[in-house]
Amino acid sequence: MLELRDLKALPGLELEVWQYRTRPVWRIFHAGASMFVGIFDTLREGHHSPVYRLPERVDGTLYRAFSAVVEQVLDDAEQVI
């Protein structure tokens, strides 16, 4: 089974993993020009919640808003990979 550190060594793959200092509300992944967003709530963890694809577009207001959320969270997070 591959671990995240093993994936980082693959050619052509950029991978960063961050540990949050606060409990997240959103689970957010960037892949190419899309962002995938899931929700942590009182009923389920992020890996059990629906995931929504947000493409980066000219009218992608929601994409830009989640990008700002990511920046704010990473300002106070620790990069582990």
N, CA, C and O atoms as CSV, one atom per row, in Angstrom:
chain,resi,resn,atom,element,x,y,z
A,1,MET,N,N,0.839,-1.175,0.000
A,1,MET,CA,C,0.000,0.000,0.000
A,1,MET,C,C,0.886,1.241,0.000
A,1,MET,O,O,1.816,1.353,0.799
A,2,LEU,N,N,0.588,2.168,-0.902
A,2,LEU,CA,C,1.343,3.413,-0.961
A,2,LEU,C,C,0.937,4.344,0.168
A,2,LEU,O,O,-0.235,4.418,0.538
A,3,GLU,N,N,1.910,5.048,0.705
A,3,GLU,CA,C,1.637,6.085,1.685
A,3,GLU,C,C,1.804,7.432,1.006
A,3,GLU,O,O,2.360,7.516,-0.089
A,4,LEU,N,N,1.325,8.486,1.653
A,4,LEU,CA,C,1.399,9.820,1.061
A,4,LEU,C,C,2.835,10.219,0.740
A,4,LEU,O,O,3.078,10.845,-0.292
A,5,ARG,N,N,3.786,9.875,1.594
A,5,ARG,CA,C,5.189,10.219,1.321
A,5,ARG,C,C,5.694,9.513,0.064
A,5,ARG,O,O,6.517,10.061,-0.669
A,6,ASP,N,N,5.203,8.302,-0.187
A,6,ASP,CA,C,5.572,7.566,-1.404
A,6,ASP,C,C,4.986,8.252,-2.639
A,6,ASP,O,O,5.644,8.343,-3.675
A,7,LEU,N,N,3.757,8.730,-2.522
A,7,LEU,CA,C,3.122,9.420,-3.654
A,7,LEU,C,C,3.884,10.677,-4.033
A,7,LEU,O,O,4.007,10.992,-5.217
A,8,LYS,N,N,4.394,11.398,-3.051
A,8,LYS,CA,C,5.134,12.631,-3.319
A,8,LYS,C,C,6.357,12.376,-4.187
A,8,LYS,O,O,6.791,13.262,-4.924
A,9,ALA,N,N,6.918,11.170,-4.107
A,9,ALA,CA,C,8.115,10.826,-4.872
A,9,ALA,C,C,7.810,10.499,-6.337
A,9,ALA,O,O,8.737,10.399,-7.140
A,10,LEU,N,N,6.548,10.331,-6.701
A,10,LEU,CA,C,6.207,10.002,-8.080
A,10,LEU,C,C,6.460,11.196,-8.994
A,10,LEU,O,O,6.123,12.326,-8.639
A,11,PRO,N,N,7.047,10.962,-10.166
A,11,PRO,CA,C,7.323,12.065,-11.083
A,11,PRO,C,C,6.030,12.711,-11.594
A,11,PRO,O,O,5.055,12.024,-11.895
A,12,GLY,N,N,6.044,14.028,-11.683
A,12,GLY,CA,C,4.902,14.768,-12.223
A,12,GLY,C,C,3.782,15.009,-11.231
A,12,GLY,O,O,2.750,15.569,-11.601
A,13,LEU,N,N,3.954,14.603,-9.977
A,13,LEU,CA,C,2.905,14.786,-8.978
A,13,LEU,C,C,3.369,15.789,-7.934
A,13,LEU,O,O,4.431,15.628,-7.334
A,14,GLU,N,N,2.573,16.818,-7.722
A,14,GLU,CA,C,2.838,17.778,-6.656
A,14,GLU,C,C,1.886,17.465,-5.512
A,14,GLU,O,O,0.670,17.434,-5.703
A,15,LEU,N,N,2.426,17.234,-4.339
A,15,LEU,CA,C,1.605,16.851,-3.204
A,15,LEU,C,C,2.038,17.627,-1.977
A,15,LEU,O,O,3.225,17.674,-1.655
A,16,GLU,N,N,1.083,18.235,-1.290
A,16,GLU,CA,C,1.320,18.892,-0.015
A,16,GLU,C,C,0.268,18.395,0.958
A,16,GLU,O,O,-0.903,18.271,0.600
A,17,VAL,N,N,0.673,18.113,2.174
A,17,VAL,CA,C,-0.235,17.688,3.228
A,17,VAL,C,C,-0.006,18.611,4.415
A,17,VAL,O,O,1.131,18.854,4.819
A,18,TRP,N,N,-1.101,19.121,4.967
A,18,TRP,CA,C,-1.031,20.074,6.070
A,18,TRP,C,C,-1.829,19.560,7.252
A,18,TRP,O,O,-2.870,18.925,7.082
A,19,GLN,N,N,-1.339,19.836,8.445
A,19,GLN,CA,C,-2.074,19.507,9.664
A,19,GLN,C,C,-2.645,20.811,10.220
A,19,GLN,O,O,-1.919,21.764,10.505
A,20,TYR,N,N,-3.961,20.819,10.361
A,20,TYR,CA,C,-4.642,22.011,10.847
A,20,TYR,C,C,-4.462,22.178,12.343
A,20,TYR,O,O,-4.318,21.194,13.068
A,21,ARG,N,N,-4.469,23.412,12.806
A,21,ARG,CA,C,-4.415,23.684,14.242
A,21,ARG,C,C,-5.820,23.780,14.840
A,21,ARG,O,O,-5.990,23.705,16.057
A,22,THR,N,N,-6.819,23.946,13.979
A,22,THR,CA,C,-8.211,23.998,14.429
A,22,THR,C,C,-8.996,22.913,13.703
A,22,THR,O,O,-8.554,22.418,12.666
A,23,ARG,N,N,-10.140,22.544,14.231
A,23,ARG,CA,C,-10.960,21.523,13.586
A,23,ARG,C,C,-11.546,22.075,12.291
A,23,ARG,O,O,-12.178,23.131,12.297
A,24,PRO,N,N,-11.341,21.371,11.185
A,24,PRO,CA,C,-11.853,21.869,9.901
A,24,PRO,C,C,-13.351,21.653,9.753
A,24,PRO,O,O,-13.924,20.730,10.332
A,25,VAL,N,N,-13.963,22.512,8.976
A,25,VAL,CA,C,-15.362,22.361,8.604
A,25,VAL,C,C,-15.436,21.760,7.204
A,25,VAL,O,O,-16.383,21.044,6.878
A,26,TRP,N,N,-14.435,22.055,6.381
A,26,TRP,CA,C,-14.409,21.619,4.985
A,26,TRP,C,C,-13.249,20.680,4.752
A,26,TRP,O,O,-12.187,20.839,5.353
A,27,ARG,N,N,-13.440,19.714,3.892
A,27,ARG,CA,C,-12.352,18.886,3.373
A,27,ARG,C,C,-12.185,19.323,1.930
A,27,ARG,O,O,-13.105,19.166,1.128
A,28,ILE,N,N,-11.030,19.867,1.587
A,28,ILE,CA,C,-10.826,20.480,0.279
A,28,ILE,C,C,-9.587,19.875,-0.380
A,28,ILE,O,O,-8.512,19.823,0.217
A,29,PHE,N,N,-9.758,19.418,-1.622
A,29,PHE,CA,C,-8.670,18.883,-2.430
A,29,PHE,C,C,-8.586,19.705,-3.709
A,29,PHE,O,O,-9.610,20.039,-4.306
A,30,HIS,N,N,-7.362,20.032,-4.130
A,30,HIS,CA,C,-7.138,20.651,-5.430
A,30,HIS,C,C,-6.605,19.570,-6.360
A,30,HIS,O,O,-5.726,18.798,-5.977
A,31,ALA,N,N,-7.123,19.514,-7.560
A,31,ALA,CA,C,-6.620,18.595,-8.573
A,31,ALA,C,C,-6.743,19.298,-9.918
A,31,ALA,O,O,-7.843,19.476,-10.441
A,32,GLY,N,N,-5.610,19.691,-10.466
A,32,GLY,CA,C,-5.640,20.426,-11.729
A,32,GLY,C,C,-6.373,21.739,-11.550
A,32,GLY,O,O,-6.076,22.505,-10.634
A,33,ALA,N,N,-7.333,21.998,-12.427
A,33,ALA,CA,C,-8.096,23.250,-12.377
A,33,ALA,C,C,-9.420,23.077,-11.641
A,33,ALA,O,O,-10.335,23.882,-11.814
A,34,SER,N,N,-9.528,22.035,-10.824
A,34,SER,CA,C,-10.749,21.807,-10.060
A,34,SER,C,C,-10.432,21.674,-8.580
A,34,SER,O,O,-9.323,21.314,-8.185
A,35,MET,N,N,-11.423,21.972,-7.793
A,35,MET,CA,C,-11.349,21.810,-6.351
A,35,MET,C,C,-12.492,20.879,-5.965
A,35,MET,O,O,-13.594,20.989,-6.502
A,36,PHE,N,N,-12.232,19.968,-5.042
A,36,PHE,CA,C,-13.256,19.045,-4.574
A,36,PHE,C,C,-13.495,19.329,-3.101
A,36,PHE,O,O,-12.555,19.336,-2.305
A,37,VAL,N,N,-14.753,19.566,-2.734
A,37,VAL,CA,C,-15.093,20.018,-1.387
A,37,VAL,C,C,-16.080,19.053,-0.746
A,37,VAL,O,O,-17.105,18.715,-1.338
A,38,GLY,N,N,-15.765,18.616,0.460
A,38,GLY,CA,C,-16.662,17.823,1.291
A,38,GLY,C,C,-16.855,18.562,2.608
A,38,GLY,O,O,-16.146,19.529,2.887
A,39,ILE,N,N,-17.799,18.121,3.409
A,39,ILE,CA,C,-18.162,18.836,4.624
A,39,ILE,C,C,-18.000,17.934,5.837
A,39,ILE,O,O,-18.390,16.767,5.803
A,40,PHE,N,N,-17.423,18.473,6.912
A,40,PHE,CA,C,-17.434,17.823,8.215
A,40,PHE,C,C,-18.635,18.395,8.957
A,40,PHE,O,O,-18.791,19.615,9.020
A,41,ASP,N,N,-19.478,17.549,9.513
A,41,ASP,CA,C,-20.580,18.067,10.331
A,41,ASP,C,C,-20.823,17.126,11.507
A,41,ASP,O,O,-20.069,16.171,11.696
A,42,THR,N,N,-21.846,17.378,12.285
A,42,THR,CA,C,-22.103,16.583,13.489
A,42,THR,C,C,-22.572,15.168,13.174
A,42,THR,O,O,-22.505,14.297,14.041
A,43,LEU,N,N,-23.039,14.921,11.967
A,43,LEU,CA,C,-23.557,13.601,11.615
A,43,LEU,C,C,-22.529,12.704,10.937
A,43,LEU,O,O,-22.667,11.481,10.973
A,44,ARG,N,N,-21.492,13.291,10.314
A,44,ARG,CA,C,-20.524,12.464,9.591
A,44,ARG,C,C,-19.210,13.206,9.389
A,44,ARG,O,O,-19.164,14.435,9.341
A,45,GLU,N,N,-18.157,12.428,9.273
A,45,GLU,CA,C,-16.841,12.976,8.966
A,45,GLU,C,C,-16.771,13.297,7.476
A,45,GLU,O,O,-17.630,12.876,6.701
A,46,GLY,N,N,-15.749,14.040,7.086
A,46,GLY,CA,C,-15.614,14.462,5.698
A,46,GLY,C,C,-15.550,13.329,4.699
A,46,GLY,O,O,-16.084,13.456,3.597
A,47,HIS,N,N,-14.904,12.207,5.054
A,47,HIS,CA,C,-14.775,11.091,4.110
A,47,HIS,C,C,-16.093,10.339,3.925
A,47,HIS,O,O,-16.179,9.470,3.057
A,48,HIS,N,N,-17.119,10.648,4.717
A,48,HIS,CA,C,-18.439,10.043,4.555
A,48,HIS,C,C,-19.455,11.023,3.970
A,48,HIS,O,O,-20.610,10.657,3.752
A,49,SER,N,N,-19.044,12.240,3.720
A,49,SER,CA,C,-19.982,13.241,3.216
A,49,SER,C,C,-19.893,13.342,1.691
A,49,SER,O,O,-18.898,12.927,1.097
A,50,PRO,N,N,-20.925,13.891,1.063
A,50,PRO,CA,C,-20.861,14.098,-0.388
A,50,PRO,C,C,-19.697,15.027,-0.735
A,50,PRO,O,O,-19.323,15.891,0.058
A,51,VAL,N,N,-19.137,14.841,-1.916
A,51,VAL,CA,C,-18.038,15.676,-2.395
A,51,VAL,C,C,-18.534,16.422,-3.627
A,51,VAL,O,O,-19.141,15.840,-4.526
A,52,TYR,N,N,-18.262,17.715,-3.648
A,52,TYR,CA,C,-18.711,18.564,-4.749
A,52,TYR,C,C,-17.503,19.038,-5.538
A,52,TYR,O,O,-16.489,19.425,-4.957
A,53,ARG,N,N,-17.607,19.009,-6.856
A,53,ARG,CA,C,-16.531,19.475,-7.740
A,53,ARG,C,C,-16.782,20.927,-8.095
A,53,ARG,O,O,-17.857,21.286,-8.576
A,54,LEU,N,N,-15.772,21.765,-7.851
A,54,LEU,CA,C,-15.849,23.180,-8.213
A,54,LEU,C,C,-14.777,23.465,-9.257
A,54,LEU,O,O,-13.593,23.496,-8.923
A,55,PRO,N,N,-15.162,23.673,-10.505
A,55,PRO,CA,C,-14.158,23.978,-11.530
A,55,PRO,C,C,-13.707,25.430,-11.437
A,55,PRO,O,O,-14.480,26.311,-11.060
A,56,GLU,N,N,-12.452,25.663,-11.784
A,56,GLU,CA,C,-11.939,27.030,-11.836
A,56,GLU,C,C,-12.425,27.640,-13.149
A,56,GLU,O,O,-12.044,27.189,-14.229
A,57,ARG,N,N,-13.272,28.673,-13.048
A,57,ARG,CA,C,-13.842,29.324,-14.232
A,57,ARG,C,C,-13.826,30.826,-14.023
A,57,ARG,O,O,-13.580,31.310,-12.918
A,58,VAL,N,N,-14.089,31.546,-15.079
A,58,VAL,CA,C,-14.167,33.000,-14.988
A,58,VAL,C,C,-15.243,33.409,-13.985
A,58,VAL,O,O,-15.046,34.349,-13.215
A,59,ASP,N,N,-16.382,32.708,-13.991
A,59,ASP,CA,C,-17.473,33.041,-13.078
A,59,ASP,C,C,-17.445,32.173,-11.824
A,59,ASP,O,O,-18.470,32.024,-11.159
A,60,GLY,N,N,-16.293,31.600,-11.490
A,60,GLY,CA,C,-16.170,30.664,-10.376
A,60,GLY,C,C,-16.052,31.340,-9.024
A,60,GLY,O,O,-15.039,31.196,-8.341
A,61,THR,N,N,-17.075,32.072,-8.638
A,61,THR,CA,C,-17.070,32.779,-7.364
A,61,THR,C,C,-16.894,31.817,-6.199
A,61,THR,O,O,-16.118,32.090,-5.283
A,62,LEU,N,N,-17.596,30.704,-6.223
A,62,LEU,CA,C,-17.497,29.735,-5.138
A,62,LEU,C,C,-16.092,29.132,-5.077
A,62,LEU,O,O,-15.563,28.909,-3.989
A,63,TYR,N,N,-15.494,28.871,-6.221
A,63,TYR,CA,C,-14.121,28.369,-6.284
A,63,TYR,C,C,-13.169,29.359,-5.615
A,63,TYR,O,O,-12.331,28.968,-4.803
A,64,ARG,N,N,-13.299,30.630,-5.954
A,64,ARG,CA,C,-12.430,31.655,-5.370
A,64,ARG,C,C,-12.664,31.798,-3.874
A,64,ARG,O,O,-11.720,32.028,-3.119
A,65,ALA,N,N,-13.913,31.664,-3.439
A,65,ALA,CA,C,-14.221,31.764,-2.016
A,65,ALA,C,C,-13.561,30.613,-1.241
A,65,ALA,O,O,-12.981,30.841,-0.180
A,66,PHE,N,N,-13.645,29.390,-1.759
A,66,PHE,CA,C,-13.001,28.263,-1.088
A,66,PHE,C,C,-11.483,28.373,-1.151
A,66,PHE,O,O,-10.796,27.928,-0.232
A,67,SER,N,N,-10.952,28.956,-2.214
A,67,SER,CA,C,-9.509,29.191,-2.277
A,67,SER,C,C,-9.074,30.121,-1.144
A,67,SER,O,O,-8.017,29.922,-0.544
A,68,ALA,N,N,-9.881,31.128,-0.855
A,68,ALA,CA,C,-9.580,32.041,0.252
A,68,ALA,C,C,-9.645,31.312,1.592
A,68,ALA,O,O,-8.830,31.567,2.478
A,69,VAL,N,N,-10.607,30.409,1.742
A,69,VAL,CA,C,-10.712,29.615,2.973
A,69,VAL,C,C,-9.449,28.770,3.150
A,69,VAL,O,O,-8.896,28.701,4.247
A,70,VAL,N,N,-8.998,28.133,2.077
A,70,VAL,CA,C,-7.786,27.313,2.138
A,70,VAL,C,C,-6.596,28.161,2.575
A,70,VAL,O,O,-5.827,27.745,3.441
A,71,GLU,N,N,-6.438,29.326,1.995
A,71,GLU,CA,C,-5.323,30.213,2.356
A,71,GLU,C,C,-5.366,30.589,3.831
A,71,GLU,O,O,-4.332,30.591,4.499
A,72,GLN,N,N,-6.547,30.905,4.346
A,72,GLN,CA,C,-6.678,31.273,5.759
A,72,GLN,C,C,-6.305,30.107,6.672
A,72,GLN,O,O,-5.600,30.295,7.664
A,73,VAL,N,N,-6.773,28.913,6.341
A,73,VAL,CA,C,-6.472,27.737,7.163
A,73,VAL,C,C,-4.984,27.418,7.110
A,73,VAL,O,O,-4.386,27.101,8.137
A,74,LEU,N,N,-4.376,27.498,5.925
A,74,LEU,CA,C,-2.962,27.159,5.790
A,74,LEU,C,C,-2.055,28.166,6.480
A,74,LEU,O,O,-0.936,27.828,6.868
A,75,ASP,N,N,-2.526,29.397,6.638
A,75,ASP,CA,C,-1.730,30.393,7.359
A,75,ASP,C,C,-1.448,29.946,8.789
A,75,ASP,O,O,-0.444,30.351,9.375
A,76,ASP,N,N,-2.320,29.118,9.356
A,76,ASP,CA,C,-2.161,28.672,10.738
A,76,ASP,C,C,-1.943,27.154,10.832
A,76,ASP,O,O,-2.120,26.573,11.903
A,77,ALA,N,N,-1.565,26.516,9.739
A,77,ALA,CA,C,-1.380,25.059,9.728
A,77,ALA,C,C,0.096,24.720,9.639
A,77,ALA,O,O,0.930,25.582,9.360
A,78,GLU,N,N,0.405,23.461,9.877
A,78,GLU,CA,C,1.769,22.974,9.786
A,78,GLU,C,C,1.879,22.011,8.609
A,78,GLU,O,O,1.114,21.051,8.524
A,79,GLN,N,N,2.827,22.258,7.696
A,79,GLN,CA,C,3.013,21.373,6.569
A,79,GLN,C,C,3.771,20.131,7.027
A,79,GLN,O,O,4.869,20.238,7.572
A,80,VAL,N,N,3.185,18.944,6.805
A,80,VAL,CA,C,3.808,17.697,7.230
A,80,VAL,C,C,4.424,16.928,6.058
A,80,VAL,O,O,5.295,16.083,6.266
A,81,ILE,N,N,3.988,17.208,4.849
A,81,ILE,CA,C,4.585,16.632,3.629
A,81,ILE,C,C,4.635,17.732,2.590
A,81,ILE,O,O,5.096,17.504,1.472
